[in-house]
Amino acid sequence: MRAAPGKNHFELFGLPVAFDIDAGDLASRYRELQRRVHPDKFANASDQERRLSLQMTAQVNEAYQALKDPVRRGRYLLSLRGVDIDEETDTAMDPAFLMEQMEWREAVAEARAAGEHHGVEKLMQRVEKHGGEVLAAIERRLDE
């Protein structure tokens, strides 16, 4: 077993560096890597091999968690490109985005107040459609 220092998460799993990945393929590759490096497999090995196994297992787990979640995968791709999103300190929001959020909330509140469950469902469908469009736009930009 060899450590994978310097490999990014995509290289670790043998995947192209892209936002759009096959979740099933990622899960299969994860299980295969875990099978190869899991500490139980090295119970009777030397101390150094056991430590290396623990390190590799942690690296594989960390990479899998980052790649399986679209938000974390996007952040990771940005970090690979040297973009620091600085989300802890950047509290500025696009005014158009904030206005859109307020409009969504008002529409939901009005539909609920009027007892229009069907209206709430239609709004949820619009929100989900819009979210899908936003995610597709992000995907296109990250995969450029």
PyMOL CGO cylinders between C-alpha atoms (Angstrom):
from pymol import cmd
from pymol.cgo import CYLINDER

trace = [
    CYLINDER, 0.00, 0.00, 0.00, 1.29, 3.45, -0.88, 0.3, 1, 1, 1, 1, 1, 1,
    CYLINDER, 1.29, 3.45, -0.88, 0.16, 6.80, 0.40, 0.3, 1, 1, 1, 1, 1, 1,
    CYLINDER, 0.16, 6.80, 0.40, -1.27, 9.22, -2.10, 0.3, 1, 1, 1, 1, 1, 1,
    CYLINDER, -1.27, 9.22, -2.10, 0.38, 12.50, -1.10, 0.3, 1, 1, 1, 1, 1, 1,
    CYLINDER, 0.38, 12.50, -1.10, -0.11, 15.27, -3.61, 0.3, 1, 1, 1, 1, 1, 1,
    CYLINDER, -0.11, 15.27, -3.61, -3.09, 13.62, -5.23, 0.3, 1, 1, 1, 1, 1, 1,
    CYLINDER, -3.09, 13.62, -5.23, -6.25, 15.62, -5.37, 0.3, 1, 1, 1, 1, 1, 1,
    CYLINDER, -6.25, 15.62, -5.37, -9.58, 13.99, -4.55, 0.3, 1, 1, 1, 1, 1, 1,
    CYLINDER, -9.58, 13.99, -4.55, -10.39, 13.34, -8.21, 0.3, 1, 1, 1, 1, 1, 1,
    CYLINDER, -10.39, 13.34, -8.21, -7.02, 11.72, -8.88, 0.3, 1, 1, 1, 1, 1, 1,
    CYLINDER, -7.02, 11.72, -8.88, -7.41, 9.57, -5.78, 0.3, 1, 1, 1, 1, 1, 1,
    CYLINDER, -7.41, 9.57, -5.78, -10.59, 8.09, -7.25, 0.3, 1, 1, 1, 1, 1, 1,
    CYLINDER, -10.59, 8.09, -7.25, -9.32, 8.06, -10.85, 0.3, 1, 1, 1, 1, 1, 1,
    CYLINDER, -9.32, 8.06, -10.85, -11.95, 10.58, -11.95, 0.3, 1, 1, 1, 1, 1, 1,
    CYLINDER, -11.95, 10.58, -11.95, -11.68, 13.56, -14.28, 0.3, 1, 1, 1, 1, 1, 1,
    CYLINDER, -11.68, 13.56, -14.28, -11.60, 16.92, -12.51, 0.3, 1, 1, 1, 1, 1, 1,
    CYLINDER, -11.60, 16.92, -12.51, -15.19, 17.99, -13.19, 0.3, 1, 1, 1, 1, 1, 1,
    CYLINDER, -15.19, 17.99, -13.19, -18.30, 19.05, -11.33, 0.3, 1, 1, 1, 1, 1, 1,
    CYLINDER, -18.30, 19.05, -11.33, -20.49, 16.54, -13.14, 0.3, 1, 1, 1, 1, 1, 1,
    CYLINDER, -20.49, 16.54, -13.14, -19.60, 13.11, -11.79, 0.3, 1, 1, 1, 1, 1, 1,
    CYLINDER, -19.60, 13.11, -11.79, -21.50, 9.83, -11.65, 0.3, 1, 1, 1, 1, 1, 1,
    CYLINDER, -21.50, 9.83, -11.65, -22.49, 9.28, -8.01, 0.3, 1, 1, 1, 1, 1, 1,
    CYLINDER, -22.49, 9.28, -8.01, -22.79, 5.52, -8.48, 0.3, 1, 1, 1, 1, 1, 1,
    CYLINDER, -22.79, 5.52, -8.48, -19.34, 5.31, -10.04, 0.3, 1, 1, 1, 1, 1, 1,
    CYLINDER, -19.34, 5.31, -10.04, -17.91, 7.42, -7.21, 0.3, 1, 1, 1, 1, 1, 1,
    CYLINDER, -17.91, 7.42, -7.21, -19.50, 5.13, -4.61, 0.3, 1, 1, 1, 1, 1, 1,
    CYLINDER, -19.50, 5.13, -4.61, -18.11, 2.03, -6.34, 0.3, 1, 1, 1, 1, 1, 1,
    CYLINDER, -18.11, 2.03, -6.34, -14.62, 3.50, -6.49, 0.3, 1, 1, 1, 1, 1, 1,
    CYLINDER, -14.62, 3.50, -6.49, -14.92, 4.52, -2.83, 0.3, 1, 1, 1, 1, 1, 1,
    CYLINDER, -14.92, 4.52, -2.83, -15.85, 0.98, -1.75, 0.3, 1, 1, 1, 1, 1, 1,
    CYLINDER, -15.85, 0.98, -1.75, -12.97, -0.47, -3.76, 0.3, 1, 1, 1, 1, 1, 1,
    CYLINDER, -12.97, -0.47, -3.76, -10.45, 1.95, -2.26, 0.3, 1, 1, 1, 1, 1, 1,
    CYLINDER, -10.45, 1.95, -2.26, -11.78, 1.31, 1.25, 0.3, 1, 1, 1, 1, 1, 1,
    CYLINDER, -11.78, 1.31, 1.25, -11.50, -2.43, 0.68, 0.3, 1, 1, 1, 1, 1, 1,
    CYLINDER, -11.50, -2.43, 0.68, -7.83, -2.00, -0.27, 0.3, 1, 1, 1, 1, 1, 1,
    CYLINDER, -7.83, -2.00, -0.27, -6.75, 0.35, 2.54, 0.3, 1, 1, 1, 1, 1, 1,
    CYLINDER, -6.75, 0.35, 2.54, -9.06, -0.45, 5.46, 0.3, 1, 1, 1, 1, 1, 1,
    CYLINDER, -9.06, -0.45, 5.46, -7.16, -0.86, 8.77, 0.3, 1, 1, 1, 1, 1, 1,
    CYLINDER, -7.16, -0.86, 8.77, -8.72, -4.29, 9.44, 0.3, 1, 1, 1, 1, 1, 1,
    CYLINDER, -8.72, -4.29, 9.44, -6.77, -5.59, 6.46, 0.3, 1, 1, 1, 1, 1, 1,
    CYLINDER, -6.77, -5.59, 6.46, -3.54, -4.50, 8.20, 0.3, 1, 1, 1, 1, 1, 1,
    CYLINDER, -3.54, -4.50, 8.20, -4.25, -5.77, 11.72, 0.3, 1, 1, 1, 1, 1, 1,
    CYLINDER, -4.25, -5.77, 11.72, -1.15, -8.00, 11.68, 0.3, 1, 1, 1, 1, 1, 1,
    CYLINDER, -1.15, -8.00, 11.68, 1.06, -5.60, 9.75, 0.3, 1, 1, 1, 1, 1, 1,
    CYLINDER, 1.06, -5.60, 9.75, 3.88, -3.41, 11.07, 0.3, 1, 1, 1, 1, 1, 1,
    CYLINDER, 3.88, -3.41, 11.07, 3.15, -0.25, 13.04, 0.3, 1, 1, 1, 1, 1, 1,
    CYLINDER, 3.15, -0.25, 13.04, 4.17, 1.85, 10.04, 0.3, 1, 1, 1, 1, 1, 1,
    CYLINDER, 4.17, 1.85, 10.04, 1.79, -0.03, 7.70, 0.3, 1, 1, 1, 1, 1, 1,
    CYLINDER, 1.79, -0.03, 7.70, -1.08, 0.29, 10.19, 0.3, 1, 1, 1, 1, 1, 1,
    CYLINDER, -1.08, 0.29, 10.19, -0.48, 4.05, 10.51, 0.3, 1, 1, 1, 1, 1, 1,
    CYLINDER, -0.48, 4.05, 10.51, -0.32, 4.39, 6.75, 0.3, 1, 1, 1, 1, 1, 1,
    CYLINDER, -0.32, 4.39, 6.75, -3.58, 2.46, 6.47, 0.3, 1, 1, 1, 1, 1, 1,
    CYLINDER, -3.58, 2.46, 6.47, -5.26, 4.82, 8.93, 0.3, 1, 1, 1, 1, 1, 1,
    CYLINDER, -5.26, 4.82, 8.93, -3.95, 7.84, 7.01, 0.3, 1, 1, 1, 1, 1, 1,
    CYLINDER, -3.95, 7.84, 7.01, -5.13, 6.45, 3.68, 0.3, 1, 1, 1, 1, 1, 1,
    CYLINDER, -5.13, 6.45, 3.68, -8.54, 5.54, 5.11, 0.3, 1, 1, 1, 1, 1, 1,
    CYLINDER, -8.54, 5.54, 5.11, -8.94, 9.08, 6.44, 0.3, 1, 1, 1, 1, 1, 1,
    CYLINDER, -8.94, 9.08, 6.44, -7.85, 10.55, 3.09, 0.3, 1, 1, 1, 1, 1, 1,
    CYLINDER, -7.85, 10.55, 3.09, -10.28, 8.33, 1.16, 0.3, 1, 1, 1, 1, 1, 1,
    CYLINDER, -10.28, 8.33, 1.16, -13.14, 9.19, 3.54, 0.3, 1, 1, 1, 1, 1, 1,
    CYLINDER, -13.14, 9.19, 3.54, -12.42, 12.92, 3.34, 0.3, 1, 1, 1, 1, 1, 1,
    CYLINDER, -12.42, 12.92, 3.34, -12.23, 12.84, -0.45, 0.3, 1, 1, 1, 1, 1, 1,
    CYLINDER, -12.23, 12.84, -0.45, -15.44, 10.84, -0.76, 0.3, 1, 1, 1, 1, 1, 1,
    CYLINDER, -15.44, 10.84, -0.76, -17.35, 13.20, 1.54, 0.3, 1, 1, 1, 1, 1, 1,
    CYLINDER, -17.35, 13.20, 1.54, -16.14, 16.19, -0.47, 0.3, 1, 1, 1, 1, 1, 1,
    CYLINDER, -16.14, 16.19, -0.47, -16.96, 14.71, -3.88, 0.3, 1, 1, 1, 1, 1, 1,
    CYLINDER, -16.96, 14.71, -3.88, -20.33, 13.16, -3.12, 0.3, 1, 1, 1, 1, 1, 1,
    CYLINDER, -20.33, 13.16, -3.12, -21.89, 16.47, -1.99, 0.3, 1, 1, 1, 1, 1, 1,
    CYLINDER, -21.89, 16.47, -1.99, -22.42, 18.96, -4.85, 0.3, 1, 1, 1, 1, 1, 1,
    CYLINDER, -22.42, 18.96, -4.85, -21.78, 22.02, -2.67, 0.3, 1, 1, 1, 1, 1, 1,
    CYLINDER, -21.78, 22.02, -2.67, -18.58, 20.62, -1.19, 0.3, 1, 1, 1, 1, 1, 1,
    CYLINDER, -18.58, 20.62, -1.19, -17.51, 19.37, -4.63, 0.3, 1, 1, 1, 1, 1, 1,
    CYLINDER, -17.51, 19.37, -4.63, -17.99, 22.88, -6.05, 0.3, 1, 1, 1, 1, 1, 1,
    CYLINDER, -17.99, 22.88, -6.05, -16.00, 24.45, -3.23, 0.3, 1, 1, 1, 1, 1, 1,
    CYLINDER, -16.00, 24.45, -3.23, -13.25, 21.88, -3.72, 0.3, 1, 1, 1, 1, 1, 1,
    CYLINDER, -13.25, 21.88, -3.72, -13.10, 22.57, -7.46, 0.3, 1, 1, 1, 1, 1, 1,
    CYLINDER, -13.10, 22.57, -7.46, -12.81, 26.28, -6.75, 0.3, 1, 1, 1, 1, 1, 1,
    CYLINDER, -12.81, 26.28, -6.75, -10.01, 25.62, -4.26, 0.3, 1, 1, 1, 1, 1, 1,
    CYLINDER, -10.01, 25.62, -4.26, -8.17, 23.56, -6.89, 0.3, 1, 1, 1, 1, 1, 1,
    CYLINDER, -8.17, 23.56, -6.89, -8.33, 26.61, -9.15, 0.3, 1, 1, 1, 1, 1, 1,
    CYLINDER, -8.33, 26.61, -9.15, -6.96, 28.84, -6.41, 0.3, 1, 1, 1, 1, 1, 1,
    CYLINDER, -6.96, 28.84, -6.41, -10.26, 30.54, -5.64, 0.3, 1, 1, 1, 1, 1, 1,
    CYLINDER, -10.26, 30.54, -5.64, -10.80, 31.26, -1.96, 0.3, 1, 1, 1, 1, 1, 1,
    CYLINDER, -10.80, 31.26, -1.96, -14.53, 31.76, -1.47, 0.3, 1, 1, 1, 1, 1, 1,
    CYLINDER, -14.53, 31.76, -1.47, -13.85, 33.15, 2.01, 0.3, 1, 1, 1, 1, 1, 1,
    CYLINDER, -13.85, 33.15, 2.01, -17.41, 32.31, 3.03, 0.3, 1, 1, 1, 1, 1, 1,
    CYLINDER, -17.41, 32.31, 3.03, -16.84, 32.91, 6.73, 0.3, 1, 1, 1, 1, 1, 1,
    CYLINDER, -16.84, 32.91, 6.73, -16.08, 36.59, 6.27, 0.3, 1, 1, 1, 1, 1, 1,
    CYLINDER, -16.08, 36.59, 6.27, -17.90, 37.46, 3.04, 0.3, 1, 1, 1, 1, 1, 1,
    CYLINDER, -17.90, 37.46, 3.04, -21.36, 38.52, 4.12, 0.3, 1, 1, 1, 1, 1, 1,
    CYLINDER, -21.36, 38.52, 4.12, -22.12, 40.68, 1.09, 0.3, 1, 1, 1, 1, 1, 1,
    CYLINDER, -22.12, 40.68, 1.09, -25.03, 39.39, -0.96, 0.3, 1, 1, 1, 1, 1, 1,
    CYLINDER, -25.03, 39.39, -0.96, -26.15, 40.30, -4.42, 0.3, 1, 1, 1, 1, 1, 1,
    CYLINDER, -26.15, 40.30, -4.42, -29.18, 42.61, -4.04, 0.3, 1, 1, 1, 1, 1, 1,
    CYLINDER, -29.18, 42.61, -4.04, -31.01, 40.81, -6.86, 0.3, 1, 1, 1, 1, 1, 1,
    CYLINDER, -31.01, 40.81, -6.86, -30.53, 37.51, -5.04, 0.3, 1, 1, 1, 1, 1, 1,
    CYLINDER, -30.53, 37.51, -5.04, -31.81, 38.98, -1.77, 0.3, 1, 1, 1, 1, 1, 1,
    CYLINDER, -31.81, 38.98, -1.77, -34.85, 40.46, -3.53, 0.3, 1, 1, 1, 1, 1, 1,
    CYLINDER, -34.85, 40.46, -3.53, -35.61, 37.12, -5.12, 0.3, 1, 1, 1, 1, 1, 1,
    CYLINDER, -35.61, 37.12, -5.12, -35.45, 35.41, -1.72, 0.3, 1, 1, 1, 1, 1, 1,
    CYLINDER, -35.45, 35.41, -1.72, -37.82, 37.96, -0.23, 0.3, 1, 1, 1, 1, 1, 1,
    CYLINDER, -37.82, 37.96, -0.23, -40.27, 37.48, -3.11, 0.3, 1, 1, 1, 1, 1, 1,
    CYLINDER, -40.27, 37.48, -3.11, -40.20, 33.69, -2.65, 0.3, 1, 1, 1, 1, 1, 1,
    CYLINDER, -40.20, 33.69, -2.65, -40.86, 34.02, 1.07, 0.3, 1, 1, 1, 1, 1, 1,
    CYLINDER, -40.86, 34.02, 1.07, -43.68, 36.50, 0.58, 0.3, 1, 1, 1, 1, 1, 1,
    CYLINDER, -43.68, 36.50, 0.58, -45.34, 34.27, -2.02, 0.3, 1, 1, 1, 1, 1, 1,
    CYLINDER, -45.34, 34.27, -2.02, -45.14, 31.26, 0.31, 0.3, 1, 1, 1, 1, 1, 1,
    CYLINDER, -45.14, 31.26, 0.31, -46.48, 33.26, 3.25, 0.3, 1, 1, 1, 1, 1, 1,
    CYLINDER, -46.48, 33.26, 3.25, -49.39, 34.59, 1.17, 0.3, 1, 1, 1, 1, 1, 1,
    CYLINDER, -49.39, 34.59, 1.17, -50.29, 31.13, -0.12, 0.3, 1, 1, 1, 1, 1, 1,
    CYLINDER, -50.29, 31.13, -0.12, -50.18, 29.66, 3.39, 0.3, 1, 1, 1, 1, 1, 1,
    CYLINDER, -50.18, 29.66, 3.39, -52.23, 32.52, 4.84, 0.3, 1, 1, 1, 1, 1, 1,
    CYLINDER, -52.23, 32.52, 4.84, -54.86, 31.99, 2.15, 0.3, 1, 1, 1, 1, 1, 1,
    CYLINDER, -54.86, 31.99, 2.15, -54.87, 28.26, 2.93, 0.3, 1, 1, 1, 1, 1, 1,
    CYLINDER, -54.87, 28.26, 2.93, -53.84, 27.46, -0.63, 0.3, 1, 1, 1, 1, 1, 1,
    CYLINDER, -53.84, 27.46, -0.63, -51.95, 24.22, -0.24, 0.3, 1, 1, 1, 1, 1, 1,
    CYLINDER, -51.95, 24.22, -0.24, -52.00, 23.78, -3.99, 0.3, 1, 1, 1, 1, 1, 1,
    CYLINDER, -52.00, 23.78, -3.99, -50.46, 27.25, -4.33, 0.3, 1, 1, 1, 1, 1, 1,
    CYLINDER, -50.46, 27.25, -4.33, -47.65, 26.30, -1.95, 0.3, 1, 1, 1, 1, 1, 1,
    CYLINDER, -47.65, 26.30, -1.95, -47.01, 23.12, -3.95, 0.3, 1, 1, 1, 1, 1, 1,
    CYLINDER, -47.01, 23.12, -3.95, -46.82, 25.10, -7.20, 0.3, 1, 1, 1, 1, 1, 1,
    CYLINDER, -46.82, 25.10, -7.20, -44.39, 27.54, -5.60, 0.3, 1, 1, 1, 1, 1, 1,
    CYLINDER, -44.39, 27.54, -5.60, -42.25, 24.65, -4.40, 0.3, 1, 1, 1, 1, 1, 1,
    CYLINDER, -42.25, 24.65, -4.40, -42.17, 23.27, -7.95, 0.3, 1, 1, 1, 1, 1, 1,
    CYLINDER, -42.17, 23.27, -7.95, -41.04, 26.68, -9.23, 0.3, 1, 1, 1, 1, 1, 1,
    CYLINDER, -41.04, 26.68, -9.23, -38.36, 26.89, -6.56, 0.3, 1, 1, 1, 1, 1, 1,
    CYLINDER, -38.36, 26.89, -6.56, -37.11, 23.38, -7.35, 0.3, 1, 1, 1, 1, 1, 1,
    CYLINDER, -37.11, 23.38, -7.35, -37.04, 24.15, -11.08, 0.3, 1, 1, 1, 1, 1, 1,
    CYLINDER, -37.04, 24.15, -11.08, -35.16, 27.38, -10.43, 0.3, 1, 1, 1, 1, 1, 1,
    CYLINDER, -35.16, 27.38, -10.43, -32.71, 25.57, -8.15, 0.3, 1, 1, 1, 1, 1, 1,
    CYLINDER, -32.71, 25.57, -8.15, -32.06, 23.01, -10.88, 0.3, 1, 1, 1, 1, 1, 1,
    CYLINDER, -32.06, 23.01, -10.88, -31.39, 25.79, -13.37, 0.3, 1, 1, 1, 1, 1, 1,
    CYLINDER, -31.39, 25.79, -13.37, -28.98, 27.49, -10.98, 0.3, 1, 1, 1, 1, 1, 1,
    CYLINDER, -28.98, 27.49, -10.98, -27.18, 24.21, -10.31, 0.3, 1, 1, 1, 1, 1, 1,
    CYLINDER, -27.18, 24.21, -10.31, -26.89, 23.54, -14.06, 0.3, 1, 1, 1, 1, 1, 1,
    CYLINDER, -26.89, 23.54, -14.06, -25.41, 27.02, -14.58, 0.3, 1, 1, 1, 1, 1, 1,
    CYLINDER, -25.41, 27.02, -14.58, -22.89, 26.45, -11.79, 0.3, 1, 1, 1, 1, 1, 1,
    CYLINDER, -22.89, 26.45, -11.79, -21.98, 23.07, -13.25, 0.3, 1, 1, 1, 1, 1, 1,
    CYLINDER, -21.98, 23.07, -13.25, -21.38, 24.61, -16.69, 0.3, 1, 1, 1, 1, 1, 1,
    CYLINDER, -21.38, 24.61, -16.69, -19.12, 27.28, -15.20, 0.3, 1, 1, 1, 1, 1, 1,
    CYLINDER, -19.12, 27.28, -15.20, -17.12, 24.84, -13.08, 0.3, 1, 1, 1, 1, 1, 1,
    CYLINDER, -17.12, 24.84, -13.08, -16.61, 22.46, -15.98, 0.3, 1, 1, 1, 1, 1, 1,
    CYLINDER, -16.61, 22.46, -15.98, -15.33, 25.18, -18.38, 0.3, 1, 1, 1, 1, 1, 1,
]
cmd.load_cgo(trace, "trace")
